[in-house]
């Protein structure tokens, strides 16, 4: 049996949790919200031309791995990443790390994660977890969205490491190899906030608040154009990505509020504390949107014009976030 000294900590989102736990394991204690904010994890994008589970792609975060890459660069970390053409090579590299007491982050597919409840298992290949040990029958797993550690057999881990489809992980594994003794936390926070404001206020039709408005406009057309069944399937996808795929709820808004609260203390900027409260309130409105959308999906809505009502809610959220990110941008000038 091989087992590293890794300590499991539960988190709201897989990638942030893996990052924070791997760095804390190396003595560089950081919180999940801090890594999320420094890595500019808050995002919104609508990709109607890309279908995932037979519905348009919606994301409340940037591309898989980008949060970690940004955070690593801004904090001065060196991270080793590897992908593999064969499962045997991937397993050998992982085993070598474990022999050298190196807990290792993996990108995996969700569908075949046997410890996930059935309702959370669908074809999504950008989940992250840590392997921290190996036994005679399988691997020791620290999945940050789970309350406790768990295990996967050799075959189960191979299956999720080499899942097929969009964002196929190809055995992707990663781990920090160098980290500064005194990272520039203030500078990293400021870069992270500026990047997020730039993304959310981008003058592009499918990104940030403009992307939210595009979705709101599409919601009003889906029932007539596609039929109620397909419209509801699309809505369910939007809600799932917002509330279930490791976001901690509200499309990461609550995590970002926690980041701003920590950032206010590090930077000595009380304005960020006020904006943290404002972002929490916006997160609550996102949750109300998800609740009403889920009622529509299940044909339980009491709204006389349910789709237009949802579109109005989403347009209002876009207006609130546009104003919010303009204020946040001004707060750090």
N, C-alpha and C positions, 0 to 999 in steps of 0.2 A: 504493500500500500504506500502511495505517495500523497502527502498532504502538506500544503504550504501554511503559513501563519496567517492567512487572510481572515479578516473579520467581516461578516455579513452585516449590511445595513439596508433596511428597506427604503425605497424611494418611490416617488410618484411616476417617474419616467425612466425607461430603461437606459438610454444612452447617457443621460446626466448622472444616473445612479452608478453606472459602471465607471464613468470617469472619476467621480468623487470618491468612490470606494477604492479604486486602484491607486489614486494619489494619496489618500489617507493611509493606505497600506504602506506607502513609502515614506510616511512621516510628514507629508505636506497636506495637513488637514484642511479640507475645503468642503463646503456644503453643496448639496445638489442645486439649490437655487443660484448660488454664486457661479457654478460652472455653466449653468444654463444661460445666465445673463451675460457672462464674459464671452461665451460662445455664440451670442446673438441667436438664441434658440427660438425666440418668438417670431412667428412668420405666418403668412397666409398665402396660399396659391391655389388656383383653380385651373385644372388641365382637362377641359372637356374632350380633347382629342385622344387622351390616354385613358383606357378603361382598366379598372381594377375590380375584380369580382363583378363584371358586367355593369359597372357604373363609372361615371367620370371620377378622375382622381382629384381629391381635395386633400390639402395638407396644412396643418397648423404649425409646422416646423420645417426647417430647411432639409436638404437632401441628407440621407443617412450618412453619418460619419463627419458631416461638416461642422457640427457643434464642437466635437472633440478637436478637429483640426484647427479651428479658429481659436479655441481656448488654449490649446497647446502652444500655438504660435505667440499668443498674447502674453502667456505666462512664462515663456522661454523654456518649454519642455521639448524633449526629443522623444518621439514616439516611433516605434518600429511596427510596420504593418506588413502582413504577408497574405497572399492568396495562392491557391494551389490548383494544379490541374488534376491531381489524383487524391482520393481520400486517404490512401496509405501515407503519402507525403505529409498531408495535413495532420494526421494523427501522430506521426513521428515527431513533427515540429512541436506540437502541443505537449507531448510526453517529455520532450527534452526540456521545455520550459519548467514543467512541474518538477522534474528532477533537480532543477537549479533554483527551486523556491520562487518561481515567477508566476503569480496568479495572472491569468491571461483573459483578455476580453475577446469575445467572439460575436460576429454578426451571424444570425441564424434565421430560419423560417419559423413562423409561429404554428403553422397548421399541424405539424407532427410533434409539438411539444406535449408530451404525454401528461405532464403535471398541470397543464392549463385546463380549466373547465371547458367543456365542449363549446359553449357559447362564445368563447374568446379565441377559438381555434379556426382561423381562416387563412387564406393564401396571402400572407404578408411577410416579406423576406428581409425586413430591416429591424428585427428585434435584436437586443443586445443582452448578453449575460457574461458572467465570469466563471471560468473553470478553475478551481483551486486545489483539486486533488484527483487521485485515481485509485480505484480499488480493483479487486480481482474480477469484478463483474461490470464495472462502468466508471463513470466520472462523477465527481462531487461538484455540484452546480450552485452558484450564488446568483440567482436571478433577482435583481433589485426590486422588481415589482411584487415579489412574493414575500410573505411575512418571515418565512424560515428558509434555510438551505434545503436543497433537494438533490436528486440524482437522475442521471440518464444512463442507459446501457450504452455500450460501445456502438451498437447498431443505431440506436435512437439518436445519439449525438451526430453520427455520420450523416444520417438522413436530414437533420435540420441544418447542418453545416453546408450540405450540397443540395439544398432545396432548389427547384427549378422555377422559372418565371421571372417577372420584373424584379430588379435589384438582387438577382441571384447572388448569394454570398460567396460562392466558390471557396469555401473553407476559410474565409477572411478571419484573421486573428490579429490582435494588436495589444501593445503594452508599452508603458513608459520606460525609457532606458536612461534618461538624464533629466534632472530637474534642479532649478536654482534653489539655493538655500534661502535667499531673500527675493522672491519674485516681486515685480512691480505691480502690485494688486490695484493700486489707484489707476495707473495707466491702462491696465487691462480692462477695468470696469468702464472707463470712459470710452475706450475703443468699442467695447461691446455695445454700449448704449447708442453710440453714434451709428453703428452698423444697423442696429434694429430700427432706429428711426428712419434711416435711409431706405431700408427694405419696405417698411410699412407705408411709407409715403411715396414710393416709387411711381414715376409717371408711366406705368405700364398697365395695360388693361386687365391682366390676370393675376397680378401680384398685390399684396398688401390690401389697403382699404379699397382700392379700385377693383381688385379681384373679388372682394366681398360684395361690392355693388353689382358686379357681373353675375355672381351667383344669385343674388336677390332678383335680378331681372329674369334670369333663367327659370327660377322657381315658378314665376307667374305663367310661364309658357309650357312647362313640362306636362301638366295634365291634358291640355288640348292637343299638344303636338305628339306626345308619346303614350297617352293613356294613363289612367290613375294608378294602375299596378306598377308600371315602370317609374312613374313620378315618385311614388312612395318608396320604391327600391333606391332611387337616387337620394331621396331625403334620408333614408336609413343609413346610407353610406356617409353622408355628411355628418350625421349625428355620431355614428360609430367612430369616425376619425377625430371628432371633437371630444367625446366623453370617455371612450373606452381604450383607445390605442395608446396607453401609457401616459396620458396627458395630466393625470391628476384632476381632471375636470376643467370645464371652461376653456378648452383649447389652449392650455398652458398659462392662461391669464393669472391664475392663483400663484403658480410658481414664479411668474415674473414679478408679481406684487411682492412676494417674499424676497426676491433678489433686490428690488428697489429699497426695501426696508434695510437689508444688510448694507447695500451700497451707500445709503444715507449716512450710516454710522461710519463707514470707512472713509468717505469723502468729507464728512462733517457738513452735509448739505441737507438741511431740514426740508427743502422743497421736494426732494425725492421721497421723503417720508409721506408728505401730503399726496403725492402722485401714486404712491403705493396703495393708499386707501382708495383712491379713485380707480385704479386698475382692479382692485378687489371687487368694487361695485360693478365694473364692466363685466368681470367674470361671472358675477351673479346673473346678469342679464343674458349672457351667453347660455347659462344653464337653463334659464327660463325659455329661451329660444329652443334649446334641445328638448325640453320637456314637451312643449307644444308640438314640435316637429314629430316627436315620437308618438304623440296622440294621433296626429294626422296619418302617420304610417300604419297605425293599428285601427284606423277608422273610428276613433273615439273622440275626435275633436268636437267641441261645442261651438266653434267659430263658424258663422254662416258662410264666410268666404275664406276658407282656411289657408289656401296657398298664398293669396294676396296678403293675408294677415301676417304670415311668416315672412314674406318678402319685405313688408314694412318694418318688421322687427329687425331684420338683417340690415336694411338700409339705415336704420337708426343706430345700430351698432357700428356701422362703417363711419357714420358722422361723428359718433362719440370717440372712436379710436383715431380718426383723423385729427380731431382737436387735441386728444390726449398726447399723441406723438409730437405734435407741434410744440406743446407745452414742455414735454420732456426734452426735446431738442434744445429749447431755450434755457432749460434749467441747468444744463451742463456747459453752457457757453462761458 
